[in-house]
């Protein structure tokens, strides 16, 4: 394979590889680093590669496994290579439906569970392919994904994030333009409303539906700062040190259900800046 052809083929595969690594690792920057390592390995090999996409997928996945193993170990054993099991949950929907807590649960899965679950449920890989990537059997790969899926669907109470963590994750996704993360953080019937004072300063009166709300916030709210609105975590747009518009969140079961823009004076005077979920003293 000529070098220029190899480069072109790799660049065509790069977005897919970054997507896989990003979902497995939960870190976009680390995903790019892993994919760059895969590129260096491709450049450094003299072996004949019959199927470059498959080769790159294997290398990227195994580099992700190395990264996961280097993190703090999780108190979960991988499935033994010889185990066989039926999988009663093959038709379970993509794990995006579990909201932000997915990221916390994923961090508590073993590396093999995490890879099997992500590759199967998020990217549709067949179990024989996953088994080859993990150096295990298809039956064991199936059980890894099934066991991980069960943990994701029924996370422990300690896996649920505090409301302020959900709010801050939503605002970070908005500022970073992470549309898919915004969708995962919003309830299906999410809505935005506003009081009369907020409408007067330019906010929309109402937005309905998860997709519409995510679109509105995607890449926006760069100047918003974390606050408390009474005892509820929220954000606010400040000007010259004073809160001008409050983003008042309602969080239900780890998902943002409503966001209300408020600019009434009696609301603004109760706004308290916070750091890390705690109000300033």
C-alpha positions as CSV (number, residue, x, y, z in Angstrom):
1,X,0.0,0.0,0.0
2,X,1.4,3.4,-1.0
3,X,2.0,5.9,1.8
4,X,-0.3,8.4,0.3
5,X,-3.1,5.8,0.0
6,X,-2.5,4.7,3.5
7,X,-2.7,8.3,4.8
8,X,-5.9,8.9,2.9
9,X,-7.5,5.7,4.1
10,X,-6.5,6.5,7.7
11,X,-7.9,10.0,7.6
12,X,-11.2,8.6,6.2
13,X,-11.3,6.2,9.2
14,X,-10.2,8.8,11.8
15,X,-13.7,10.1,12.7
16,X,-15.0,6.6,13.3
17,X,-12.0,5.7,15.4
18,X,-12.3,8.8,17.5
19,X,-15.9,8.1,18.1
20,X,-15.2,4.6,19.3
21,X,-12.3,5.7,21.5
22,X,-14.2,8.7,22.9
23,X,-17.2,6.5,23.9
24,X,-14.9,3.8,25.5
25,X,-12.7,6.2,27.3
26,X,-15.2,9.0,28.1
27,X,-12.6,11.6,27.2
28,X,-12.5,13.4,23.8
29,X,-8.9,14.6,24.1
30,X,-7.7,11.2,25.2
31,X,-9.5,9.6,22.3
32,X,-7.7,11.8,19.8
33,X,-4.4,10.8,21.5
34,X,-5.2,7.1,21.2
35,X,-6.1,7.4,17.6
36,X,-2.9,9.3,16.9
37,X,-1.0,6.4,18.6
38,X,-2.8,4.1,16.2
39,X,-1.6,6.2,13.3
40,X,2.0,6.0,14.6
41,X,1.7,2.2,14.8
42,X,0.4,2.0,11.3
43,X,3.3,4.1,10.1
44,X,5.7,1.8,12.0
45,X,4.5,-1.5,10.7
46,X,5.9,-3.3,7.6
47,X,3.2,-6.0,7.8
48,X,0.8,-6.5,5.0
49,X,-2.7,-5.3,6.0
50,X,-5.6,-6.9,4.2
51,X,-8.4,-4.9,5.9
52,X,-7.2,-1.6,7.2
53,X,-10.4,-0.5,8.9
54,X,-10.5,-3.8,10.9
55,X,-6.8,-3.5,11.7
56,X,-7.2,0.1,12.9
57,X,-10.3,-0.8,15.0
58,X,-8.3,-3.6,16.7
59,X,-5.3,-1.4,17.4
60,X,-7.5,1.5,18.7
61,X,-9.6,-0.7,20.9
62,X,-6.5,-2.4,22.5
63,X,-4.9,1.0,23.1
64,X,-8.1,2.0,24.8
65,X,-7.9,-1.1,27.0
66,X,-4.4,-0.2,28.0
67,X,-5.6,3.2,29.0
68,X,-8.5,1.8,31.0
69,X,-6.2,-0.7,32.8
70,X,-3.8,2.1,33.8
71,X,-6.6,3.9,35.6
72,X,-7.7,3.1,39.2
73,X,-8.7,-0.5,39.2
74,X,-12.4,-1.3,39.6
75,X,-13.6,-4.0,42.0
76,X,-15.0,-6.2,39.2
77,X,-13.4,-9.3,37.7
78,X,-13.5,-9.9,34.0
79,X,-15.4,-12.9,32.7
80,X,-13.4,-16.0,32.3
81,X,-12.6,-17.1,28.8
82,X,-14.5,-20.3,28.9
83,X,-17.8,-19.1,30.2
84,X,-21.0,-19.5,28.2
85,X,-24.3,-17.7,28.8
86,X,-27.4,-16.7,27.1
87,X,-28.1,-13.0,26.7
88,X,-31.7,-12.0,27.4
89,X,-31.2,-8.3,26.7
90,X,-29.8,-8.1,23.1
91,X,-32.6,-5.8,22.2
92,X,-31.9,-3.2,24.9
93,X,-31.7,0.3,23.5
94,X,-28.5,2.3,23.3
95,X,-27.3,3.3,26.7
96,X,-27.7,7.0,26.0
97,X,-31.2,6.7,27.6
98,X,-29.7,6.4,31.1
99,X,-28.5,10.0,31.2
100,X,-25.4,11.4,32.8
101,X,-25.1,8.6,35.3
102,X,-23.9,6.4,32.5
103,X,-20.5,8.0,32.7
104,X,-20.2,7.2,36.4
105,X,-21.3,3.6,35.9
106,X,-18.9,3.1,33.0
107,X,-16.1,4.1,35.2
108,X,-17.0,1.2,37.6
109,X,-17.1,-1.4,34.9
110,X,-14.0,-3.6,34.2
111,X,-12.1,-2.6,31.0
112,X,-13.4,-5.7,29.2
113,X,-17.0,-5.0,30.2
114,X,-16.8,-1.5,29.2
115,X,-15.3,-2.2,25.7
116,X,-17.8,-5.1,25.0
117,X,-20.8,-2.9,26.1
118,X,-19.8,0.2,24.1
119,X,-18.8,-1.7,21.0
120,X,-22.0,-3.8,20.9
121,X,-24.6,-1.3,22.2
122,X,-23.3,1.9,20.8
123,X,-21.6,0.8,17.5
124,X,-23.4,-2.5,16.7
125,X,-20.3,-4.7,16.6
126,X,-21.0,-8.5,16.5
127,X,-19.8,-10.6,19.4
128,X,-17.4,-12.7,17.3
129,X,-15.7,-9.4,16.3
130,X,-15.6,-8.1,19.9
131,X,-14.3,-11.5,21.1
132,X,-11.4,-11.2,18.7
133,X,-10.6,-7.7,19.9
134,X,-10.6,-8.9,23.5
135,X,-8.9,-12.2,23.0
136,X,-11.8,-14.1,24.4
137,X,-14.8,-16.2,23.1
138,X,-18.0,-14.9,21.6
139,X,-20.0,-16.3,24.5
140,X,-17.7,-14.5,27.0
141,X,-18.0,-11.3,25.1
142,X,-21.7,-11.6,25.1
143,X,-21.8,-12.0,28.8
144,X,-19.4,-9.1,29.3
145,X,-21.8,-6.8,27.4
146,X,-24.9,-8.2,29.1
147,X,-23.4,-7.8,32.6
148,X,-22.3,-4.3,31.8
149,X,-25.7,-3.5,30.4
150,X,-27.5,-4.7,33.5
151,X,-25.3,-2.4,35.7
152,X,-26.0,0.6,33.4
153,X,-29.7,0.0,33.5
154,X,-29.9,-0.4,37.2
155,X,-27.1,1.8,38.7
156,X,-26.5,1.8,42.4
157,X,-27.9,4.7,44.3
158,X,-24.3,6.0,44.8
159,X,-24.0,6.3,41.0
160,X,-26.7,8.9,40.8
161,X,-25.3,12.4,40.4
162,X,-26.3,15.4,42.4
163,X,-28.5,18.0,40.8
164,X,-25.7,20.5,40.7
165,X,-23.5,18.0,38.8
166,X,-26.2,17.5,36.2
167,X,-26.6,21.3,35.8
168,X,-22.9,21.9,35.5
169,X,-22.4,19.0,33.0
170,X,-25.3,20.5,30.9
171,X,-23.7,23.9,30.9
172,X,-20.3,22.5,30.1
173,X,-21.8,20.6,27.1
174,X,-23.5,23.8,26.0
175,X,-20.4,25.9,26.1
176,X,-18.3,23.2,24.4
177,X,-20.9,22.6,21.6
178,X,-21.3,18.9,22.6
179,X,-24.8,18.4,21.1
180,X,-25.0,14.7,21.7
181,X,-24.1,15.1,25.4
182,X,-26.8,17.8,25.7
183,X,-29.3,15.3,24.3
184,X,-28.3,12.7,26.8
185,X,-28.7,15.1,29.7
186,X,-32.2,16.2,28.7
187,X,-35.5,14.5,29.5
188,X,-37.5,13.6,26.3
189,X,-40.2,16.2,27.2
190,X,-37.6,18.9,28.2
191,X,-38.8,22.5,27.9
192,X,-37.5,26.0,28.3
193,X,-39.8,28.8,29.6
194,X,-39.2,32.4,30.7
195,X,-40.7,35.0,33.0
196,X,-41.8,38.3,31.5
197,X,-38.7,40.1,32.7
198,X,-36.4,37.6,31.0
199,X,-38.4,37.9,27.7
200,X,-37.9,41.7,27.8
201,X,-34.1,41.2,27.9
202,X,-34.2,38.9,24.9
203,X,-34.7,35.3,26.0
204,X,-37.2,33.1,24.2
205,X,-40.6,32.7,25.8
206,X,-40.8,28.9,25.3
207,X,-38.9,26.0,23.6
208,X,-40.3,22.5,23.7
209,X,-38.7,19.1,23.1
210,X,-35.3,17.7,23.8
211,X,-33.9,18.3,20.3
212,X,-35.1,21.9,20.2
213,X,-33.7,22.7,23.6
214,X,-30.4,21.0,22.8
215,X,-30.1,23.0,19.6
216,X,-30.8,26.3,21.4
217,X,-28.1,25.7,24.0
218,X,-25.5,24.0,21.7
219,X,-22.4,26.3,21.7
220,X,-24.1,29.0,23.8
221,X,-24.1,30.4,27.3
222,X,-20.4,31.1,27.2
223,X,-20.6,33.7,29.9
224,X,-22.9,31.9,32.3
225,X,-21.6,31.2,35.8
226,X,-22.8,28.6,38.4
227,X,-25.1,29.9,41.1
228,X,-27.7,28.9,43.6
229,X,-31.3,30.1,43.0
230,X,-32.6,29.8,46.6
231,X,-31.5,26.3,47.4
232,X,-31.5,25.0,43.8
233,X,-28.3,24.8,41.6
234,X,-28.5,26.9,38.5
235,X,-26.5,29.3,36.3
236,X,-26.8,33.0,35.6
237,X,-25.5,35.5,33.1
238,X,-23.7,38.3,34.8
239,X,-22.9,41.8,33.6
240,X,-20.6,44.1,35.6
241,X,-20.7,41.7,38.5
242,X,-24.5,41.6,38.8
243,X,-26.8,38.7,37.7
244,X,-29.0,39.7,34.8
245,X,-30.7,36.4,33.8
246,X,-30.9,33.2,35.8
247,X,-31.1,29.8,34.3
248,X,-33.3,28.0,36.8
249,X,-33.1,24.2,36.3
250,X,-35.5,21.4,37.3
251,X,-33.6,18.1,37.4
252,X,-35.6,14.8,37.6
253,X,-33.9,11.4,38.0
254,X,-30.6,12.7,36.6
255,X,-32.1,14.5,33.6
256,X,-32.8,18.2,33.0
257,X,-36.6,18.5,32.6
258,X,-37.1,22.3,32.6
259,X,-35.0,25.4,32.3
260,X,-36.7,28.7,33.2
261,X,-35.1,32.0,32.3
262,X,-35.7,34.4,35.2
263,X,-34.9,38.1,35.4
264,X,-37.4,39.4,37.9
265,X,-35.7,41.6,40.5
266,X,-36.9,39.5,43.5
267,X,-35.3,36.4,41.9
268,X,-32.0,38.1,40.9
269,X,-31.5,39.4,44.5
270,X,-31.5,35.8,45.8
271,X,-28.8,34.6,43.4
272,X,-25.7,33.3,45.1
273,X,-22.5,32.4,43.3
274,X,-21.1,29.0,44.0
275,X,-17.9,26.9,43.5
276,X,-18.0,23.2,43.1
277,X,-21.6,23.0,44.1
278,X,-21.1,25.1,47.3
279,X,-22.2,28.7,47.8
280,X,-19.7,31.4,48.5
281,X,-19.6,32.4,52.1
